[in-house]
């Protein structure tokens, strides 16, 4: 079929297999051009098919030569529907590392469930013995609790009072005002249940109990802090409460893993265009202004540069540098004073008429479409393309 982007609001309901594979290839090329990392040998990435999880897997496999197990929730093509981007990304990853000598396994399903945890642990035990790094990079709107069966939904809302600011429709370039009402207590609770640390801890406990976690293992999950302008909607809102919970969980896990020489971290990453971040009000406008400023200062990074820096300069450096709260900061360049001062200045002025000059609207759009394999270099989007791409190394 001819595969073109079909957007509905802030999601794209189609994905292009060759375009996704090309995007993954570019990430692999980047890592190949960097210094090798003396890092982990066997890595589990939970949420491995897109965004930061995918980039973590690529850095582990290509940069450190590690065997990887990827757990993700994506769908294959069916009838006239294409597969989801994460499916094609992972198939592209597999095709491109198949000759490299590292082992790779994929588990598709709900990471929050006991069933997927058990399948993953059985696979690790039979194929790799143990893992020495666990990356937790799940971003989901929903979670069904494996014990109570209750389904929680996360919301992105401020807490205590309504919040108004500018927001961007990146398809049209329109900058408008948005007001988001405050979350109820129940919504805060549910968001923490989805995006907080409980599931991460359940994974680590289950791996440890089964003997699938090596002594001295490291685990890392991802968080975001960001500037003042997004605090009400992000860091001090519902999602921020979930991130506080995730960060608390890291301290708890670090304490319990340290007995066997292990470590648990939260890494605070840079704001980037991913499927999750494009759904947050206000944030896409901030990201487009940030991209302009960081590109002008030659500081721009995407997921792959961020994750390479996380592995090479933090997790597997001689010493892992953390801030006063114990957090790894690879958002250091985003949060630099000169960067934030310039973004702030532009933020006050940005409107629909000057967005192209003051922000990187085109960069935002391109990256959004590239998430789904569109606008990739060297791909013929008019060509008849087979949407049915089998998943190599799919288990069980
Ligand atoms: P993403 O949407 O690109 O990736 C999410 C991954 O989770 C995908 O692989 C998806 O398949 C998987 N997933 C979702 N639900 C699942 C389920 N039930 N079972 C198994 N897998 C499931 O998201 P992202 O932006 O890369 O976010 C990853 C983490 O990084 C999140 O914790 C996020 O808060 C954090 N982060 C993101 C940004 C940003 O700007 N995008 C910045 C800093 C930190």
Boltz pocket constraint, residues with backbone or C-beta under 6 A from the ligand:
constraints:
  - pocket:
      binder: B
      contacts: [[A, 46], [A, 47], [A, 48], [A, 49], [A, 50], [A, 51], [A, 52], [A, 53], [A, 71], [A, 72], [A, 73], [A, 74], [A, 86], [A, 109], [A, 110], [A, 111], [A, 112], [A, 136], [A, 137], [A, 138], [A, 139], [A, 140], [A, 142], [A, 222], [A, 223], [A, 224], [A, 267], [A, 268], [A, 269], [A, 270], [A, 271], [A, 272], [A, 273], [A, 274], [A, 275], [A, 276], [A, 277]]
      max_distance: 6.0
